[in-house]
Amino acid sequence: MRNDNKIAVLPFGHLVEKAAGADAGGWWKIRTRLQEAAIEGFVSSEFLSAEDGFTAPQAATSIRPVHLEENNPKITRASSSGRAFPLGEPAKPFRTGTSPEEKCAQLAEIVRFLDVEKNARYTPEPKATYCNIYAYDYCYLARVYLPRVWWTEGAIAQLARGEPVFPSYGHTVRELSANALYDWLSDFGNLFGWRRATSLEELQGAANQGAVCVICAQRTDRNQPGHISAVVPEAPPNAARRKGNDVRLPLQSQAGRKNFCYSCGTAPWWQDTQFGRFGFWIHP
């Protein structure tokens, strides 16, 4: 497949009719209708399943968390495909503890499991990095909602009227970049348990109590990528950088141009002049 021979992007759950069986490369000829337009073309069989074996996503009637298909075993850390979907590997660790000690230990286990420095899901490409994917996976396993996909404006209007809306990629939900996550945290974060922090001491202190914490910055030029990193609990030998009692650089975990499980970096990256806005957020 090349960009110059794409006909359309079909949303998740879209019904198609097989016109011919798979060729040697696993591509099936299909026909369907998309927004009343008749379409015939080829789709990789990797993304097809029989209608009688497909479970449609539950319709929403209010603004609530939304994910694409969950628990799909094909969506793994080792794969560079399916980045819009949550990880579906069965042996995933979750943050389920109630005490700060339990939560911190489980967040550390999540960082180990994701292993951002080695897994293909987060490996940077010449023109793309995946900080938002890593932040999403970290939050998803920590049982905190940070969207990978979010409702479109049209879907939100329907939900506000109490109308049922099915999550459909490219139609009722869209992927969020790091730039878009800044807007989402500012506009919707408090509805989903996020609160704004006003200092690095507050942010690192909350992480050390087992809270989920992020730094998110939006580029001045919205056509350029923003960035988001997780601020994670300190545990020897990994620690924030301080001057006296003041946190100068919190302990972070991120994907991006440089992926790392634990680092403070060398400077407060969010203060770079390329970023127009930034914020610190905490979710207990």
Contacts in CASP RR format, 6 or more apart in sequence:
PFRMAT RR
TARGET T0000
AUTHOR 0000-0000-0000
METHOD contacts of the structure
MODEL  1
MRNDNKIAVLPFGHLVEKAAGADAGGWWKIRTRLQEAAIEGFVSSEFLSA
EDGFTAPQAATSIRPVHLEENNPKITRASSSGRAFPLGEPAKPFRTGTSP
EEKCAQLAEIVRFLDVEKNARYTPEPKATYCNIYAYDYCYLARVYLPRVW
WTEGAIAQLARGEPVFPSYGHTVRELSANALYDWLSDFGNLFGWRRATSL
EELQGAANQGAVCVICAQRTDRNQPGHISAVVPEAPPNAARRKGNDVRLP
LQSQAGRKNFCYSCGTAPWWQDTQFGRFGFWIHP
1 44 0 8 1.000
7 39 0 8 1.000
7 41 0 8 1.000
8 34 0 8 1.000
8 39 0 8 1.000
9 169 0 8 1.000
9 170 0 8 1.000
10 16 0 8 1.000
10 32 0 8 1.000
10 34 0 8 1.000
10 43 0 8 1.000
11 168 0 8 1.000
11 169 0 8 1.000
11 170 0 8 1.000
11 171 0 8 1.000
12 57 0 8 1.000
12 68 0 8 1.000
12 69 0 8 1.000
12 167 0 8 1.000
12 168 0 8 1.000
12 169 0 8 1.000
13 54 0 8 1.000
13 56 0 8 1.000
13 57 0 8 1.000
13 168 0 8 1.000
14 32 0 8 1.000
14 34 0 8 1.000
14 168 0 8 1.000
15 32 0 8 1.000
15 51 0 8 1.000
16 30 0 8 1.000
16 31 0 8 1.000
16 32 0 8 1.000
16 43 0 8 1.000
16 48 0 8 1.000
17 30 0 8 1.000
17 31 0 8 1.000
17 32 0 8 1.000
18 28 0 8 1.000
18 29 0 8 1.000
18 30 0 8 1.000
19 28 0 8 1.000
19 29 0 8 1.000
19 30 0 8 1.000
19 31 0 8 1.000
19 40 0 8 1.000
19 41 0 8 1.000
20 28 0 8 1.000
20 29 0 8 1.000
21 28 0 8 1.000
21 29 0 8 1.000
22 28 0 8 1.000
22 45 0 8 1.000
26 44 0 8 1.000
26 45 0 8 1.000
26 46 0 8 1.000
27 42 0 8 1.000
27 43 0 8 1.000
27 44 0 8 1.000
27 45 0 8 1.000
28 42 0 8 1.000
28 43 0 8 1.000
28 44 0 8 1.000
28 45 0 8 1.000
28 48 0 8 1.000
29 40 0 8 1.000
29 41 0 8 1.000
29 42 0 8 1.000
30 40 0 8 1.000
30 41 0 8 1.000
30 42 0 8 1.000
30 43 0 8 1.000
30 48 0 8 1.000
31 38 0 8 1.000
31 39 0 8 1.000
31 40 0 8 1.000
31 41 0 8 1.000
32 39 0 8 1.000
33 39 0 8 1.000
56 166 0 8 1.000
57 68 0 8 1.000
57 69 0 8 1.000
57 166 0 8 1.000
57 167 0 8 1.000
58 166 0 8 1.000
59 164 0 8 1.000
59 165 0 8 1.000
59 166 0 8 1.000
60 66 0 8 1.000
60 159 0 8 1.000
60 164 0 8 1.000
60 165 0 8 1.000
60 166 0 8 1.000
60 167 0 8 1.000
61 159 0 8 1.000
61 162 0 8 1.000
61 163 0 8 1.000
61 164 0 8 1.000
61 165 0 8 1.000
62 159 0 8 1.000
62 162 0 8 1.000
63 151 0 8 1.000
63 156 0 8 1.000
63 159 0 8 1.000
63 160 0 8 1.000
63 188 0 8 1.000
63 191 0 8 1.000
65 145 0 8 1.000
65 147 0 8 1.000
65 192 0 8 1.000
66 147 0 8 1.000
66 149 0 8 1.000
66 150 0 8 1.000
66 151 0 8 1.000
66 167 0 8 1.000
66 173 0 8 1.000
67 85 0 8 1.000
67 86 0 8 1.000
67 140 0 8 1.000
67 148 0 8 1.000
67 149 0 8 1.000
67 167 0 8 1.000
68 84 0 8 1.000
68 85 0 8 1.000
68 86 0 8 1.000
68 148 0 8 1.000
68 149 0 8 1.000
68 167 0 8 1.000
68 169 0 8 1.000
68 173 0 8 1.000
69 85 0 8 1.000
70 85 0 8 1.000
70 86 0 8 1.000
70 88 0 8 1.000
71 88 0 8 1.000
71 90 0 8 1.000
72 85 0 8 1.000
72 88 0 8 1.000
73 88 0 8 1.000
73 89 0 8 1.000
73 90 0 8 1.000
74 82 0 8 1.000
74 88 0 8 1.000
75 82 0 8 1.000
75 85 0 8 1.000
75 86 0 8 1.000
75 87 0 8 1.000
75 88 0 8 1.000
75 89 0 8 1.000
76 87 0 8 1.000
76 88 0 8 1.000
76 89 0 8 1.000
76 121 0 8 1.000
77 87 0 8 1.000
77 89 0 8 1.000
77 113 0 8 1.000
77 114 0 8 1.000
77 115 0 8 1.000
77 119 0 8 1.000
77 120 0 8 1.000
77 121 0 8 1.000
77 122 0 8 1.000
78 119 0 8 1.000
78 120 0 8 1.000
78 121 0 8 1.000
79 120 0 8 1.000
79 121 0 8 1.000
80 120 0 8 1.000
80 121 0 8 1.000
80 123 0 8 1.000
83 121 0 8 1.000
83 130 0 8 1.000
83 133 0 8 1.000
84 148 0 8 1.000
84 149 0 8 1.000
84 169 0 8 1.000
84 175 0 8 1.000
85 148 0 8 1.000
86 136 0 8 1.000
86 137 0 8 1.000
86 140 0 8 1.000
86 148 0 8 1.000
87 121 0 8 1.000
87 137 0 8 1.000
87 140 0 8 1.000
87 141 0 8 1.000
92 113 0 8 1.000
92 141 0 8 1.000
93 106 0 8 1.000
93 109 0 8 1.000
93 110 0 8 1.000
93 113 0 8 1.000
93 141 0 8 1.000
94 106 0 8 1.000
94 110 0 8 1.000
94 141 0 8 1.000
94 142 0 8 1.000
94 143 0 8 1.000
95 103 0 8 1.000
95 106 0 8 1.000
95 107 0 8 1.000
95 110 0 8 1.000
95 141 0 8 1.000
95 142 0 8 1.000
95 143 0 8 1.000
95 144 0 8 1.000
95 210 0 8 1.000
95 212 0 8 1.000
96 102 0 8 1.000
96 106 0 8 1.000
96 143 0 8 1.000
97 103 0 8 1.000
97 106 0 8 1.000
100 208 0 8 1.000
100 209 0 8 1.000
100 210 0 8 1.000
103 209 0 8 1.000
103 210 0 8 1.000
103 211 0 8 1.000
104 208 0 8 1.000
104 209 0 8 1.000
104 210 0 8 1.000
104 233 0 8 1.000
104 235 0 8 1.000
106 142 0 8 1.000
107 142 0 8 1.000
107 210 0 8 1.000
107 212 0 8 1.000
107 232 0 8 1.000
107 233 0 8 1.000
108 232 0 8 1.000
108 233 0 8 1.000
108 235 0 8 1.000
110 138 0 8 1.000
110 141 0 8 1.000
110 142 0 8 1.000
111 138 0 8 1.000
111 232 0 8 1.000
111 253 0 8 1.000
111 261 0 8 1.000
111 262 0 8 1.000
112 261 0 8 1.000
113 141 0 8 1.000
114 122 0 8 1.000
114 134 0 8 1.000
114 137 0 8 1.000
114 138 0 8 1.000
114 141 0 8 1.000
115 261 0 8 1.000
116 122 0 8 1.000
116 134 0 8 1.000
116 253 0 8 1.000
116 254 0 8 1.000
116 255 0 8 1.000
116 259 0 8 1.000
116 260 0 8 1.000
116 261 0 8 1.000
117 259 0 8 1.000
117 260 0 8 1.000
117 261 0 8 1.000
121 130 0 8 1.000
121 133 0 8 1.000
121 137 0 8 1.000
122 130 0 8 1.000
122 133 0 8 1.000
122 134 0 8 1.000
122 255 0 8 1.000
122 256 0 8 1.000
122 259 0 8 1.000
123 130 0 8 1.000
123 259 0 8 1.000
124 130 0 8 1.000
124 255 0 8 1.000
124 256 0 8 1.000
124 257 0 8 1.000
124 258 0 8 1.000
124 259 0 8 1.000
129 225 0 8 1.000
129 255 0 8 1.000
129 256 0 8 1.000
129 257 0 8 1.000
130 255 0 8 1.000
130 256 0 8 1.000
131 178 0 8 1.000
131 225 0 8 1.000
131 226 0 8 1.000
131 227 0 8 1.000
131 228 0 8 1.000
131 229 0 8 1.000
131 254 0 8 1.000
131 255 0 8 1.000
131 256 0 8 1.000
132 148 0 8 1.000
132 176 0 8 1.000
132 177 0 8 1.000
132 178 0 8 1.000
132 181 0 8 1.000
132 228 0 8 1.000
133 148 0 8 1.000
133 255 0 8 1.000
134 230 0 8 1.000
134 253 0 8 1.000
134 254 0 8 1.000
134 255 0 8 1.000
134 256 0 8 1.000
134 259 0 8 1.000
135 146 0 8 1.000
135 178 0 8 1.000
135 181 0 8 1.000
135 214 0 8 1.000
135 228 0 8 1.000
135 229 0 8 1.000
135 230 0 8 1.000
135 254 0 8 1.000
135 255 0 8 1.000
136 146 0 8 1.000
136 147 0 8 1.000
136 148 0 8 1.000
138 212 0 8 1.000
138 230 0 8 1.000
138 253 0 8 1.000
139 145 0 8 1.000
139 146 0 8 1.000
139 212 0 8 1.000
139 214 0 8 1.000
139 230 0 8 1.000
139 283 0 8 1.000
140 146 0 8 1.000
140 148 0 8 1.000
142 212 0 8 1.000
144 193 0 8 1.000
144 212 0 8 1.000
144 283 0 8 1.000
145 192 0 8 1.000
145 193 0 8 1.000
146 181 0 8 1.000
146 214 0 8 1.000
147 176 0 8 1.000
147 181 0 8 1.000
147 184 0 8 1.000
148 175 0 8 1.000
148 176 0 8 1.000
149 167 0 8 1.000
149 169 0 8 1.000
149 173 0 8 1.000
149 174 0 8 1.000
149 175 0 8 1.000
149 176 0 8 1.000
150 173 0 8 1.000
150 174 0 8 1.000
150 176 0 8 1.000
150 180 0 8 1.000
150 184 0 8 1.000
151 159 0 8 1.000
151 165 0 8 1.000
151 172 0 8 1.000
151 173 0 8 1.000
152 170 0 8 1.000
152 171 0 8 1.000
152 172 0 8 1.000
152 173 0 8 1.000
152 174 0 8 1.000
154 172 0 8 1.000
155 165 0 8 1.000
155 172 0 8 1.000
155 173 0 8 1.000
158 165 0 8 1.000
159 165 0 8 1.000
165 172 0 8 1.000
166 172 0 8 1.000
167 173 0 8 1.000
176 184 0 8 1.000
177 225 0 8 1.000
177 226 0 8 1.000
178 216 0 8 1.000
178 217 0 8 1.000
178 218 0 8 1.000
178 225 0 8 1.000
178 226 0 8 1.000
178 227 0 8 1.000
178 228 0 8 1.000
179 218 0 8 1.000
179 219 0 8 1.000
179 222 0 8 1.000
179 225 0 8 1.000
179 226 0 8 1.000
181 216 0 8 1.000
181 228 0 8 1.000
182 216 0 8 1.000
182 217 0 8 1.000
182 218 0 8 1.000
182 226 0 8 1.000
182 228 0 8 1.000
182 277 0 8 1.000
182 278 0 8 1.000
182 279 0 8 1.000
183 218 0 8 1.000
185 194 0 8 1.000
185 214 0 8 1.000
185 216 0 8 1.000
185 279 0 8 1.000
185 281 0 8 1.000
189 281 0 8 1.000
192 283 0 8 1.000
193 283 0 8 1.000
193 284 0 8 1.000
194 281 0 8 1.000
194 282 0 8 1.000
194 283 0 8 1.000
195 281 0 8 1.000
195 282 0 8 1.000
195 283 0 8 1.000
196 279 0 8 1.000
196 280 0 8 1.000
196 281 0 8 1.000
196 282 0 8 1.000
197 203 0 8 1.000
197 206 0 8 1.000
197 213 0 8 1.000
197 279 0 8 1.000
197 280 0 8 1.000
197 281 0 8 1.000
197 282 0 8 1.000
198 280 0 8 1.000
199 247 0 8 1.000
199 280 0 8 1.000
200 240 0 8 1.000
200 246 0 8 1.000
200 247 0 8 1.000
200 248 0 8 1.000
200 249 0 8 1.000
200 250 0 8 1.000
200 280 0 8 1.000
201 245 0 8 1.000
201 246 0 8 1.000
201 247 0 8 1.000
202 280 0 8 1.000
202 282 0 8 1.000
203 213 0 8 1.000
203 215 0 8 1.000
203 231 0 8 1.000
203 247 0 8 1.000
203 250 0 8 1.000
203 280 0 8 1.000
203 282 0 8 1.000
204 213 0 8 1.000
204 231 0 8 1.000
204 234 0 8 1.000
204 240 0 8 1.000
204 247 0 8 1.000
204 250 0 8 1.000
204 251 0 8 1.000
206 213 0 8 1.000
206 282 0 8 1.000
206 284 0 8 1.000
207 213 0 8 1.000
207 231 0 8 1.000
207 232 0 8 1.000
207 233 0 8 1.000
207 234 0 8 1.000
207 250 0 8 1.000
207 251 0 8 1.000
208 233 0 8 1.000
208 234 0 8 1.000
210 233 0 8 1.000
211 282 0 8 1.000
211 283 0 8 1.000
211 284 0 8 1.000
212 230 0 8 1.000
212 282 0 8 1.000
212 283 0 8 1.000
212 284 0 8 1.000
213 230 0 8 1.000
213 231 0 8 1.000
213 232 0 8 1.000
213 250 0 8 1.000
213 280 0 8 1.000
213 281 0 8 1.000
213 282 0 8 1.000
213 283 0 8 1.000
214 228 0 8 1.000
214 229 0 8 1.000
214 230 0 8 1.000
214 231 0 8 1.000
214 280 0 8 1.000
214 281 0 8 1.000
215 228 0 8 1.000
215 229 0 8 1.000
215 231 0 8 1.000
215 250 0 8 1.000
215 252 0 8 1.000
215 270 0 8 1.000
215 278 0 8 1.000
215 279 0 8 1.000
215 280 0 8 1.000
215 281 0 8 1.000
216 227 0 8 1.000
216 228 0 8 1.000
216 278 0 8 1.000
216 279 0 8 1.000
216 281 0 8 1.000
217 226 0 8 1.000
217 227 0 8 1.000
217 228 0 8 1.000
217 269 0 8 1.000
217 270 0 8 1.000
217 272 0 8 1.000
217 275 0 8 1.000
217 276 0 8 1.000
217 277 0 8 1.000
217 278 0 8 1.000
217 279 0 8 1.000
218 226 0 8 1.000
218 275 0 8 1.000
218 276 0 8 1.000
218 277 0 8 1.000
218 278 0 8 1.000
219 225 0 8 1.000
219 226 0 8 1.000
219 274 0 8 1.000
219 275 0 8 1.000
219 276 0 8 1.000
220 273 0 8 1.000
220 274 0 8 1.000
220 275 0 8 1.000
220 276 0 8 1.000
221 274 0 8 1.000
224 274 0 8 1.000
226 275 0 8 1.000
227 254 0 8 1.000
227 256 0 8 1.000
227 269 0 8 1.000
227 270 0 8 1.000
227 275 0 8 1.000
228 254 0 8 1.000
229 252 0 8 1.000
229 253 0 8 1.000
229 254 0 8 1.000
229 269 0 8 1.000
230 252 0 8 1.000
230 253 0 8 1.000
230 254 0 8 1.000
231 250 0 8 1.000
231 251 0 8 1.000
231 252 0 8 1.000
231 280 0 8 1.000
232 238 0 8 1.000
232 251 0 8 1.000
232 252 0 8 1.000
232 253 0 8 1.000
232 262 0 8 1.000
233 251 0 8 1.000
234 240 0 8 1.000
234 251 0 8 1.000
238 251 0 8 1.000
238 262 0 8 1.000
239 251 0 8 1.000
240 247 0 8 1.000
240 248 0 8 1.000
240 249 0 8 1.000
240 250 0 8 1.000
240 251 0 8 1.000
240 264 0 8 1.000
241 247 0 8 1.000
241 248 0 8 1.000
241 249 0 8 1.000
241 264 0 8 1.000
242 248 0 8 1.000
248 268 0 8 1.000
249 264 0 8 1.000
249 265 0 8 1.000
249 267 0 8 1.000
249 268 0 8 1.000
250 264 0 8 1.000
251 262 0 8 1.000
251 263 0 8 1.000
251 264 0 8 1.000
252 260 0 8 1.000
252 262 0 8 1.000
252 263 0 8 1.000
252 264 0 8 1.000
252 265 0 8 1.000
253 260 0 8 1.000
253 261 0 8 1.000
253 262 0 8 1.000
253 263 0 8 1.000
254 260 0 8 1.000
270 278 0 8 1.000
270 279 0 8 1.000
271 278 0 8 1.000
END
